[in-house]
Amino acid sequence: MSKRDELSGQQAQAMRRIKRWYGSGASQTYRLFGYAGTGKTTLARKVAGHLGIGSVMYAAYTGKAAHVMRSKGCEGASTLHSLIYLPVEKVRAEADELKAELNAERNADRRTEMLDRIRKLETDLSTPEWIVNRDSPLRDADLLIIDEVSMVDEVMAKDVLSFGVPVLALGDPAQLPPPRGSRAGYFTDARPDYLLTEVHRQAAHSIVLEFATGVREGKRLIPQRYGSNSIYLPVSSKQAMRFGQVITGTNRERWRRIHKLRTLHGLDGDLPVPGDRVICLKNNRDLDIFNGQMFSVVGSEPHGRDGIWLTVEGEDGAVLEIPAWRDGFRGMDQEKAFEAVAHRRRERAFMTYGWAITCHKSQGSQWGSVLIVDESRWFGKDRVKWLYTAITRAEFRIAVITPNGQ
């Protein structure tokens, strides 16, 4: 074993505990938590070899997090939605096909099977939740490893666990807890089975991780420029355009940044146009999109009086046609008013611009560079967790500014 493949003392101890858990079969879930840079993904990548198993699957809530897992050697990492759920259109198409075939079927036993299947599909289509794909490759896996589990709610967690496959859940207890009233945080609501606290050597050289660790340990960030990174120094409009994502604390600041960035990028009007970024604000089973999913706009056209038809490219490169409500793009007040009724208006997606997002919406994702508008003061006892979470959304470059810092 090369030095690169060796596990640190704490990582090695965690691996021994994981092997003991997996071998005992006492619990379906093992919660391996750790702070940024402590090597959770390293363990995830190596666990199959140490356990002597062949079929390990990797997943995360967002496409960004799944991409990060793949880039770190977790082959085949996908979103949980694509792993365990079926698109509604596929289920409806199967039901319609069976109904069409039923009239021509003369075999009584076959007709009974077809009718049972049609009833099952129609039951699935009537449920308000997602349709679980019982033929998912997960059913044959030896282990499922889920990263960034803070976004996973109780419904999704129970759907995952219904496959009976052991689950290694990776999380960070220093991150911002889910919003009050949210069903997210099923796995992070419980105490970890093992907590990694030692930052490993390679990660220790990351300036972003240095900032995050300092904040987590109660140190104050010092206004200064650190190479391409800067703390509490003004950022020009031209510089702001170069960051992969802008993160705010409040929706008011989010909308202020959205308007400013759209103007800087030459995007006119109060509705999305090609070149815009959009984000889904509510799960929509009928359209097969989920809260926090981000897209780039390829095309757009009006869709009735209250809608807009968007052609978008997802983080996985897939191009989709999505009907969306206009209210999500008309400003903070209209967005907030529509949020109260969005759960009843599922024929179109509830989306908004993605140029700037709140820290809560950023969880589970990561970008190369992040501009943070520090509004941690609005989060009371969670202010440190807010800033830590925002910083750890960046891979290699950050700038932290005050709300009036350009």
HUNORVEN-V929657 format. One record per residue. N is the residue number from 0. OMEGA is omega as a letter, one per 40 degrees, with the letter a starting at -180 (* if undefined). Layout:
BEGIN
n=N omega=OMEGA
n=N omega=OMEGA
END
This chain:
BEGIN
n=0 omega=a
n=1 omega=i
n=2 omega=a
n=3 omega=a
n=4 omega=a
n=5 omega=i
n=6 omega=i
n=7 omega=a
n=8 omega=a
n=9 omega=i
n=10 omega=i
n=11 omega=i
n=12 omega=i
n=13 omega=a
n=14 omega=i
n=15 omega=i
n=16 omega=i
n=17 omega=i
n=18 omega=i
n=19 omega=i
n=20 omega=a
n=21 omega=a
n=22 omega=a
n=23 omega=a
n=24 omega=a
n=25 omega=a
n=26 omega=a
n=27 omega=a
n=28 omega=i
n=29 omega=a
n=30 omega=i
n=31 omega=a
n=32 omega=i
n=33 omega=i
n=34 omega=i
n=35 omega=i
n=36 omega=a
n=37 omega=i
n=38 omega=i
n=39 omega=a
n=40 omega=i
n=41 omega=i
n=42 omega=a
n=43 omega=a
n=44 omega=a
n=45 omega=a
n=46 omega=a
n=47 omega=i
n=48 omega=a
n=49 omega=i
n=50 omega=a
n=51 omega=i
n=52 omega=a
n=53 omega=a
n=54 omega=i
n=55 omega=i
n=56 omega=a
n=57 omega=i
n=58 omega=i
n=59 omega=a
n=60 omega=a
n=61 omega=i
n=62 omega=i
n=63 omega=a
n=64 omega=i
n=65 omega=i
n=66 omega=i
n=67 omega=i
n=68 omega=i
n=69 omega=a
n=70 omega=i
n=71 omega=i
n=72 omega=i
n=73 omega=a
n=74 omega=i
n=75 omega=a
n=76 omega=a
n=77 omega=i
n=78 omega=i
n=79 omega=a
n=80 omega=a
n=81 omega=a
n=82 omega=a
n=83 omega=a
n=84 omega=i
n=85 omega=i
n=86 omega=a
n=87 omega=a
n=88 omega=a
n=89 omega=i
n=90 omega=i
n=91 omega=i
n=92 omega=i
n=93 omega=i
n=94 omega=i
n=95 omega=i
n=96 omega=i
n=97 omega=i
n=98 omega=i
n=99 omega=a
n=100 omega=a
n=101 omega=a
n=102 omega=a
n=103 omega=a
n=104 omega=a
n=105 omega=a
n=106 omega=a
n=107 omega=a
n=108 omega=i
n=109 omega=i
n=110 omega=i
n=111 omega=i
n=112 omega=a
n=113 omega=i
n=114 omega=i
n=115 omega=a
n=116 omega=i
n=117 omega=i
n=118 omega=i
n=119 omega=a
n=120 omega=i
n=121 omega=i
n=122 omega=i
n=123 omega=a
n=124 omega=a
n=125 omega=a
n=126 omega=i
n=127 omega=a
n=128 omega=a
n=129 omega=a
n=130 omega=a
n=131 omega=i
n=132 omega=a
n=133 omega=i
n=134 omega=i
n=135 omega=i
n=136 omega=i
n=137 omega=a
n=138 omega=a
n=139 omega=a
n=140 omega=i
n=141 omega=a
n=142 omega=i
n=143 omega=i
n=144 omega=a
n=145 omega=i
n=146 omega=i
n=147 omega=a
n=148 omega=a
n=149 omega=a
n=150 omega=a
n=151 omega=a
n=152 omega=a
n=153 omega=a
n=154 omega=a
n=155 omega=a
n=156 omega=a
n=157 omega=i
n=158 omega=i
n=159 omega=a
n=160 omega=a
n=161 omega=i
n=162 omega=i
n=163 omega=a
n=164 omega=i
n=165 omega=a
n=166 omega=i
n=167 omega=a
n=168 omega=a
n=169 omega=a
n=170 omega=a
n=171 omega=a
n=172 omega=i
n=173 omega=a
n=174 omega=i
n=175 omega=i
n=176 omega=i
n=177 omega=i
n=178 omega=i
n=179 omega=a
n=180 omega=i
n=181 omega=i
n=182 omega=a
n=183 omega=i
n=184 omega=a
n=185 omega=a
n=186 omega=a
n=187 omega=i
n=188 omega=a
n=189 omega=i
n=190 omega=i
n=191 omega=i
n=192 omega=i
n=193 omega=a
n=194 omega=i
n=195 omega=a
n=196 omega=a
n=197 omega=i
n=198 omega=a
n=199 omega=a
n=200 omega=a
n=201 omega=a
n=202 omega=a
n=203 omega=a
n=204 omega=a
n=205 omega=i
n=206 omega=i
n=207 omega=i
n=208 omega=i
n=209 omega=i
n=210 omega=a
n=211 omega=a
n=212 omega=i
n=213 omega=i
n=214 omega=a
n=215 omega=a
n=216 omega=i
n=217 omega=i
n=218 omega=i
n=219 omega=i
n=220 omega=a
n=221 omega=i
n=222 omega=a
n=223 omega=i
n=224 omega=i
n=225 omega=a
n=226 omega=i
n=227 omega=i
n=228 omega=i
n=229 omega=a
n=230 omega=i
n=231 omega=i
n=232 omega=a
n=233 omega=i
n=234 omega=a
n=235 omega=i
n=236 omega=a
n=237 omega=i
n=238 omega=a
n=239 omega=a
n=240 omega=a
n=241 omega=a
n=242 omega=a
n=243 omega=i
n=244 omega=i
n=245 omega=a
n=246 omega=i
n=247 omega=i
n=248 omega=a
n=249 omega=i
n=250 omega=i
n=251 omega=i
n=252 omega=i
n=253 omega=a
n=254 omega=i
n=255 omega=i
n=256 omega=i
n=257 omega=a
n=258 omega=a
n=259 omega=a
n=260 omega=i
n=261 omega=i
n=262 omega=i
n=263 omega=a
n=264 omega=i
n=265 omega=a
n=266 omega=a
n=267 omega=i
n=268 omega=a
n=269 omega=i
n=270 omega=a
n=271 omega=i
n=272 omega=i
n=273 omega=a
n=274 omega=i
n=275 omega=i
n=276 omega=i
n=277 omega=a
n=278 omega=i
n=279 omega=a
n=280 omega=a
n=281 omega=i
n=282 omega=i
n=283 omega=a
n=284 omega=a
n=285 omega=a
n=286 omega=i
n=287 omega=i
n=288 omega=a
n=289 omega=a
n=290 omega=i
n=291 omega=i
n=292 omega=a
n=293 omega=a
n=294 omega=i
n=295 omega=a
n=296 omega=i
n=297 omega=i
n=298 omega=i
n=299 omega=i
n=300 omega=a
n=301 omega=i
n=302 omega=a
n=303 omega=a
n=304 omega=a
n=305 omega=a
n=306 omega=i
n=307 omega=a
n=308 omega=a
n=309 omega=i
n=310 omega=a
n=311 omega=i
n=312 omega=a
n=313 omega=a
n=314 omega=i
n=315 omega=i
n=316 omega=a
n=317 omega=i
n=318 omega=a
n=319 omega=i
n=320 omega=a
n=321 omega=i
n=322 omega=a
n=323 omega=i
n=324 omega=i
n=325 omega=a
n=326 omega=i
n=327 omega=a
n=328 omega=a
n=329 omega=i
n=330 omega=a
n=331 omega=a
n=332 omega=i
n=333 omega=i
n=334 omega=a
n=335 omega=a
n=336 omega=a
n=337 omega=a
n=338 omega=a
n=339 omega=a
n=340 omega=a
n=341 omega=a
n=342 omega=i
n=343 omega=a
n=344 omega=a
n=345 omega=a
n=346 omega=i
n=347 omega=a
n=348 omega=i
n=349 omega=a
n=350 omega=i
n=351 omega=i
n=352 omega=a
n=353 omega=a
n=354 omega=i
n=355 omega=i
n=356 omega=i
n=357 omega=a
n=358 omega=i
n=359 omega=a
n=360 omega=a
n=361 omega=a
n=362 omega=a
n=363 omega=a
n=364 omega=i
n=365 omega=i
n=366 omega=i
n=367 omega=a
n=368 omega=a
n=369 omega=i
n=370 omega=a
n=371 omega=i
n=372 omega=a
n=373 omega=i
n=374 omega=a
n=375 omega=a
n=376 omega=a
n=377 omega=a
n=378 omega=i
n=379 omega=a
n=380 omega=i
n=381 omega=a
n=382 omega=i
n=383 omega=i
n=384 omega=i
n=385 omega=a
n=386 omega=i
n=387 omega=a
n=388 omega=a
n=389 omega=a
n=390 omega=a
n=391 omega=i
n=392 omega=a
n=393 omega=i
n=394 omega=a
n=395 omega=a
n=396 omega=i
n=397 omega=i
n=398 omega=i
n=399 omega=a
n=400 omega=i
n=401 omega=a
n=402 omega=i
n=403 omega=a
n=404 omega=i
n=405 omega=*
END
